Amino acid sequence: MVNATKGLVISCDIPMAQFIINMNASLPASQKFIIHVLDNTHLFVQPHMAEMIRSAISDFRDQNSYEKPA
């Protein structure tokens, strides 16, 4: 019998994958969203968490962007 799980594959570079894995690890067990780490640059996650992941990545990039002083 085949077991299928609906999910979303995320393809990213290694530092961003580590950020997502760390974000997942900081959540309580009931809220973890990574189903399987496929390799260093691919993650299989629960599909309903896509917008939360995008938002967290956007916030992370905004915090780590250099803005030249006026």
N, CA, C and O atoms as a printed pandas DataFrame, in Angstrom:
     atom_number atom_name residue_name chain_id  residue_number  x_coord  y_coord  z_coord
0              1         N          MET        A               1    0.839   -1.177    0.000
1              2        CA          MET        A               1    0.000    0.000    0.000
2              3         C          MET        A               1    0.886    1.243    0.000
3              4         O          MET        A               1    1.925    1.281    0.659
4              5         N          VAL        A               2    0.470    2.227   -0.727
5              6        CA          VAL        A               2    1.218    3.475   -0.850
6              7         C          VAL        A               2    0.676    4.497    0.136
7              8         O          VAL        A               2   -0.535    4.683    0.260
8              9         N          ASN        A               3    1.590    5.155    0.832
9             10        CA          ASN        A               3    1.219    6.259    1.712
10            11         C          ASN        A               3    1.641    7.555    1.039
11            12         O          ASN        A               3    2.815    7.733    0.714
12            13         N          ALA        A               4    0.699    8.457    0.828
13            14        CA          ALA        A               4    1.004    9.736    0.201
14            15         C          ALA        A               4    0.738   10.855    1.203
15            16         O          ALA        A               4   -0.226   10.818    1.967
16            17         N          THR        A               5    1.613   11.841    1.177
17            18        CA          THR        A               5    1.461   13.006    2.035
18            19         C          THR        A               5    1.471   14.247    1.161
19            20         O          THR        A               5    2.385   14.446    0.361
20            21         N          LYS        A               6    0.457   15.077    1.314
21            22        CA          LYS        A               6    0.401   16.326    0.561
22            23         C          LYS        A               6    1.362   17.315    1.192
23            24         O          LYS        A               6    1.393   17.479    2.412
24            25         N          GLY        A               7    2.144   17.971    0.350
25            26        CA          GLY        A               7    3.110   18.916    0.879
26            27         C          GLY        A               7    3.629   19.853   -0.185
27            28         O          GLY        A               7    3.158   19.851   -1.323
28            29         N          LEU        A               8    4.591   20.641    0.194
29            30        CA          LEU        A               8    5.190   21.653   -0.658
30            31         C          LEU        A               8    6.703   21.457   -0.632
31            32         O          LEU        A               8    7.297   21.349    0.441
32            33         N          VAL        A               9    7.325   21.410   -1.804
33            34        CA          VAL        A               9    8.781   21.274   -1.881
34            35         C          VAL        A               9    9.379   22.669   -1.965
35            36         O          VAL        A               9    9.011   23.461   -2.833
36            37         N          ILE        A              10   10.295   22.961   -1.065
37            38        CA          ILE        A              10   10.999   24.249   -1.070
38            39         C          ILE        A              10   12.412   23.987   -1.561
39            40         O          ILE        A              10   13.115   23.125   -1.033
40            41         N          SER        A              11   12.819   24.732   -2.569
41            42        CA          SER        A              11   14.176   24.662   -3.100
42            43         C          SER        A              11   14.842   26.002   -2.807
43            44         O          SER        A              11   14.335   27.052   -3.202
44            45         N          CYS        A              12   15.981   25.964   -2.114
45            46        CA          CYS        A              12   16.666   27.194   -1.737
46            47         C          CYS        A              12   18.149   26.905   -1.549
47            48         O          CYS        A              12   18.590   25.762   -1.673
48            49         N          ASP        A              13   18.911   27.946   -1.250
49            50        CA          ASP        A              13   20.333   27.720   -0.988
50            51         C          ASP        A              13   20.503   27.190    0.445
51            52         O          ASP        A              13   19.562   27.198    1.239
52            53         N          ILE        A              14   21.702   26.740    0.750
53            54        CA          ILE        A              14   21.964   26.081    2.037
54            55         C          ILE        A              14   21.706   27.001    3.240
55            56         O          ILE        A              14   21.075   26.560    4.200
56            57         N          PRO        A              15   22.170   28.266    3.228
57            58        CA          PRO        A              15   21.895   29.124    4.397
58            59         C          PRO        A              15   20.394   29.345    4.646
59            60         O          PRO        A              15   19.953   29.369    5.795
60            61         N          MET        A              16   19.615   29.505    3.573
61            62        CA          MET        A              16   18.179   29.712    3.747
62            63         C          MET        A              16   17.514   28.429    4.247
63            64         O          MET        A              16   16.592   28.492    5.059
64            65         N          ALA        A              17   17.964   27.277    3.777
65            66        CA          ALA        A              17   17.427   26.002    4.271
66            67         C          ALA        A              17   17.708   25.863    5.764
67            68         O          ALA        A              17   16.846   25.416    6.520
68            69         N          GLN        A              18   18.903   26.240    6.188
69            70        CA          GLN        A              18   19.242   26.170    7.610
70            71         C          GLN        A              18   18.390   27.136    8.431
71            72         O          GLN        A              18   18.007   26.826    9.559
72            73         N          PHE        A              19   18.096   28.297    7.866
73            74        CA          PHE        A              19   17.214   29.251    8.550
74            75         C          PHE        A              19   15.833   28.632    8.746
75            76         O          PHE        A              19   15.260   28.735    9.831
76            77         N          ILE        A              20   15.290   27.991    7.710
77            78        CA          ILE        A              20   13.963   27.375    7.795
78            79         C          ILE        A              20   13.977   26.212    8.786
79            80         O          ILE        A              20   13.039   26.054    9.568
80            81         N          ILE        A              21   15.036   25.395    8.759
81            82        CA          ILE        A              21   15.146   24.273    9.696
82            83         C          ILE        A              21   15.221   24.786   11.130
83            84         O          ILE        A              21   14.594   24.218   12.025
84            85         N          ASN        A              22   15.981   25.851   11.356
85            86        CA          ASN        A              22   16.088   26.440   12.689
86            87         C          ASN        A              22   14.752   27.023   13.143
87            88         O          ASN        A              22   14.379   26.898   14.310
88            89         N          MET        A              23   14.035   27.658   12.219
89            90        CA          MET        A              23   12.719   28.209   12.536
90            91         C          MET        A              23   11.774   27.074   12.951
91            92         O          MET        A              23   11.014   27.212   13.909
92            93         N          ASN        A              24   11.828   25.957   12.227
93            94        CA          ASN        A              24   10.998   24.800   12.545
94            95         C          ASN        A              24   11.368   24.233   13.921
95            96         O          ASN        A              24   10.489   23.858   14.696
96            97         N          ALA        A              25   12.657   24.173   14.218
97            98        CA          ALA        A              25   13.120   23.609   15.487
98            99         C          ALA        A              25   12.709   24.468   16.683
99           100         O          ALA        A              25   12.576   23.958   17.795
100          101         N          SER        A              26   12.508   25.761   16.460
101          102        CA          SER        A              26   12.150   26.651   17.565
102          103         C          SER        A              26   10.658   26.583   17.918
103          104         O          SER        A              26   10.236   27.153   18.925
104          105         N          LEU        A              27    9.871   25.900   17.109
105          106        CA          LEU        A              27    8.430   25.790   17.356
106          107         C          LEU        A              27    8.123   24.588   18.243
107          108         O          LEU        A              27    8.900   23.634   18.288
108          109         N          PRO        A              28    6.983   24.630   18.953
109          110        CA          PRO        A              28    6.567   23.447   19.709
110          111         C          PRO        A              28    6.260   22.280   18.758
111          112         O          PRO        A              28    6.004   22.489   17.572
112          113         N          ALA        A              29    6.288   21.071   19.281
113          114        CA          ALA        A              29    6.110   19.871   18.453
114          115         C          ALA        A              29    4.803   19.898   17.656
115          116         O          ALA        A              29    4.760   19.397   16.532
116          117         N          SER        A              30    3.754   20.467   18.215
117          118        CA          SER        A              30    2.461   20.485   17.534
118          119         C          SER        A              30    2.427   21.443   16.342
119          120         O          SER        A              30    1.521   21.361   15.513
120          121         N          GLN        A              31    3.409   22.353   16.247
121          122        CA          GLN        A              31    3.420   23.346   15.170
122          123         C          GLN        A              31    4.543   23.128   14.160
123          124         O          GLN        A              31    4.698   23.932   13.240
124          125         N          LYS        A              32    5.316   22.080   14.304
125          126        CA          LYS        A              32    6.424   21.831   13.367
126          127         C          LYS        A              32    5.857   21.574   11.977
127          128         O          LYS        A              32    4.844   20.890   11.832
128          129         N          PHE        A              33    6.509   22.120   10.960
129          130        CA          PHE        A              33    5.968   22.076    9.612
130          131         C          PHE        A              33    6.826   21.313    8.613
131          132         O          PHE        A              33    6.353   21.023    7.514
132          133         N          ILE        A              34    8.065   20.976    8.946
133          134        CA          ILE        A              34    8.905   20.225    8.016
134          135         C          ILE        A              34    8.521   18.753    8.100
135          136         O          ILE        A              34    8.580   18.135    9.163
136          137         N          ILE        A              35    8.126   18.207    6.949
137          138        CA          ILE        A              35    7.783   16.793    6.874
138          139         C          ILE        A              35    9.058   15.971    6.683
139          140         O          ILE        A              35    9.252   14.948    7.340
140          141         N          HIS        A              36    9.929   16.434    5.770
141          142        CA          HIS        A              36   11.172   15.711    5.507
142          143         C          HIS        A              36   12.209   16.659    4.898
143          144         O          HIS        A              36   11.883   17.485    4.045
144          145         N          VAL        A              37   13.450   16.527    5.343
145          146        CA          VAL        A              37   14.561   17.259    4.729
146          147         C          VAL        A              37   15.094   16.354    3.630
147          148         O          VAL        A              37   15.662   15.299    3.913
148          149         N          LEU        A              38   14.913   16.765    2.365
149          150        CA          LEU        A              38   15.292   15.920    1.239
150          151         C          LEU        A              38   16.798   15.918    1.019
151          152         O          LEU        A              38   17.397   14.859    0.831
152          153         N          ASP        A              39   17.411   17.088    1.040
153          154        CA          ASP        A              39   18.865   17.241    0.985
154          155         C          ASP        A              39   19.207   18.634    1.497
155          156         O          ASP        A              39   18.363   19.288    2.108
156          157         N          ASN        A              40   20.423   19.094    1.259
157          158        CA          ASN        A              40   20.857   20.386    1.799
158          159         C          ASN        A              40   20.071   21.576    1.273
159          160         O          ASN        A              40   20.024   22.620    1.924
160          161         N          THR        A              41   19.456   21.436    0.113
161          162        CA          THR        A              41   18.786   22.583   -0.507
162          163         C          THR        A              41   17.307   22.347   -0.802
163          164         O          THR        A              41   16.670   23.191   -1.433
164          165         N          HIS        A              42   16.747   21.226   -0.365
165          166        CA          HIS        A              42   15.344   20.915   -0.635
166          167         C          HIS        A              42   14.657   20.420    0.634
167          168         O          HIS        A              42   15.148   19.522    1.318
168          169         N          LEU        A              43   13.501   21.031    0.934
169          170        CA          LEU        A              43   12.716   20.659    2.103
170          171         C          LEU        A              43   11.294   20.340    1.660
171          172         O          LEU        A              43   10.765   20.977    0.749
172          173         N          PHE        A              44   10.679   19.361    2.301
173          174        CA          PHE        A              44    9.284   19.010    2.042
174          175         C          PHE        A              44    8.502   19.441    3.270
175          176         O          PHE        A              44    8.722   18.913    4.360
176          177         N          VAL        A              45    7.586   20.399    3.108
177          178        CA          VAL        A              45    6.885   21.003    4.247
178          179         C          VAL        A              45    5.379   20.916    4.071
179          180         O          VAL        A              45    4.882   20.632    2.981
180          181         N          GLN        A              46    4.665   21.161    5.152
181          182        CA          GLN        A              46    3.208   21.182    5.109
182          183         C          GLN        A              46    2.753   22.376    4.266
183          184         O          GLN        A              46    3.261   23.483    4.444
184          185         N          PRO        A              47    1.806   22.166    3.353
185          186        CA          PRO        A              47    1.429   23.237    2.416
186          187         C          PRO        A              47    0.765   24.443    3.063
187          188         O          PRO        A              47    0.881   25.549    2.537
188          189         N          HIS        A              48    0.077   24.271    4.179
189          190        CA          HIS        A              48   -0.616   25.408    4.795
190          191         C          HIS        A              48    0.338   26.369    5.504
191          192         O          HIS        A              48   -0.088   27.428    5.965
192          193         N          MET        A              49    1.612   26.016    5.598
193          194        CA          MET        A              49    2.596   26.878    6.257
194          195         C          MET        A              49    3.370   27.755    5.267
195          196         O          MET        A              49    4.257   28.502    5.679
196          197         N          ALA        A              50    3.058   27.680    3.997
197          198        CA          ALA        A              50    3.820   28.395    2.967
198          199         C          ALA        A              50    3.867   29.898    3.225
199          200         O          ALA        A              50    4.935   30.505    3.139
200          201         N          GLU        A              51    2.746   30.492    3.534
201          202        CA          GLU        A              51    2.715   31.952    3.727
202          203         C          GLU        A              51    3.492   32.362    4.969
203          204         O          GLU        A              51    4.147   33.404    4.966
204          205         N          MET        A              52    3.433   31.570    6.022
205          206        CA          MET        A              52    4.195   31.871    7.239
206          207         C          MET        A              52    5.692   31.802    6.960
207          208         O          MET        A              52    6.452   32.635    7.453
208          209         N          ILE        A              53    6.121   30.817    6.176
209          210        CA          ILE        A              53    7.531   30.679    5.823
210          211         C          ILE        A              53    7.969   31.867    4.975
211          212         O          ILE        A              53    9.032   32.439    5.218
212          213         N          ARG        A              54    7.169   32.244    3.987
213          214        CA          ARG        A              54    7.492   33.405    3.138
214          215         C          ARG        A              54    7.625   34.671    3.976
215          216         O          ARG        A              54    8.545   35.463    3.773
216          217         N          SER        A              55    6.710   34.857    4.910
217          218        CA          SER        A              55    6.727   36.040    5.763
218          219         C          SER        A              55    7.984   36.069    6.636
219          220         O          SER        A              55    8.615   37.116    6.781
220          221         N          ALA        A              56    8.344   34.932    7.212
221          222        CA          ALA        A              56    9.534   34.868    8.066
222          223         C          ALA        A              56   10.799   35.131    7.254
223          224         O          ALA        A              56   11.711   35.803    7.733
224          225         N          ILE        A              57   10.862   34.610    6.035
225          226        CA          ILE        A              57   12.021   34.852    5.170
226          227         C          ILE        A              57   12.097   36.324    4.793
227          228         O          ILE        A              57   13.181   36.907    4.788
228          229         N          SER        A              58   10.962   36.927    4.479
229          230        CA          SER        A              58   10.933   38.346    4.133
230          231         C          SER        A              58   11.413   39.203    5.303
231          232         O          SER        A              58   12.201   40.130    5.112
232          233         N          ASP        A              59   10.942   38.899    6.507
233          234        CA          ASP        A              59   11.383   39.632    7.697
234          235         C          ASP        A              59   12.882   39.462    7.918
235          236         O          ASP        A              59   13.578   40.425    8.240
236          237         N          PHE        A              60   13.380   38.235    7.746
237          238        CA          PHE        A              60   14.801   37.942    7.918
238          239         C          PHE        A              60   15.637   38.732    6.922
239          240         O          PHE        A              60   16.670   39.293    7.288
240          241         N          ARG        A              61   15.203   38.780    5.675
241          242        CA          ARG        A              61   15.941   39.533    4.653
242          243         C          ARG        A              61   15.902   41.030    4.929
243          244         O          ARG        A              61   16.895   41.726    4.714
244          245         N          ASP        A              62   14.772   41.528    5.401
245          246        CA          ASP        A              62   14.674   42.954    5.728
246          247         C          ASP        A              62   15.626   43.320    6.876
247          248         O          ASP        A              62   16.233   44.391    6.859
248          249         N          GLN        A              63   15.756   42.447    7.857
249          250        CA          GLN        A              63   16.641   42.699    8.990
250          251         C          GLN        A              63   18.112   42.659    8.588
251          252         O          GLN        A              63   18.948   43.305    9.219
252          253         N          ASN        A              64   18.425   41.905    7.544
253          254        CA          ASN        A              64   19.812   41.708    7.137
254          255         C          ASN        A              64   20.176   42.474    5.871
255          256         O          ASN        A              64   21.148   42.138    5.195
256          257         N          SER        A              65   19.409   43.482    5.558
257          258        CA          SER        A              65   19.700   44.309    4.380
258          259         C          SER        A              65   20.392   45.593    4.829
259          260         O          SER        A              65   20.006   46.211    5.822
260          261         N          TYR        A              66   21.401   45.973    4.091
261          262        CA          TYR        A              66   22.130   47.203    4.402
262          263         C          TYR        A              66   21.425   48.375    3.752
263          264         O          TYR        A              66   21.095   48.342    2.567
264          265         N          GLU        A              67   21.202   49.396    4.530
265          266        CA          GLU        A              67   20.648   50.637    4.009
266          267         C          GLU        A              67   21.675   51.724    4.231
267          268         O          GLU        A              67   22.089   51.978    5.362
268          269         N          LYS        A              68   22.087   52.364    3.152
269          270        CA          LYS        A              68   23.080   53.423    3.231
270          271         C          LYS        A              68   22.503   54.609    3.999
271          272         O          LYS        A              68   21.397   55.063    3.703
272          273         N          PRO        A              69   23.246   55.111    4.981
273          274        CA          PRO        A              69   22.759   56.269    5.729
274          275         C          PRO        A              69   22.583   57.487    4.809
275          276         O          PRO        A              69   23.334   57.671    3.850
276          277         N          ALA        A              70   21.598   58.293    5.115
277          278        CA          ALA        A              70   21.325   59.483    4.301
278          279         C          ALA        A              70   22.256   60.607    4.632
279          280         O          ALA        A              70   22.162   61.681    4.038
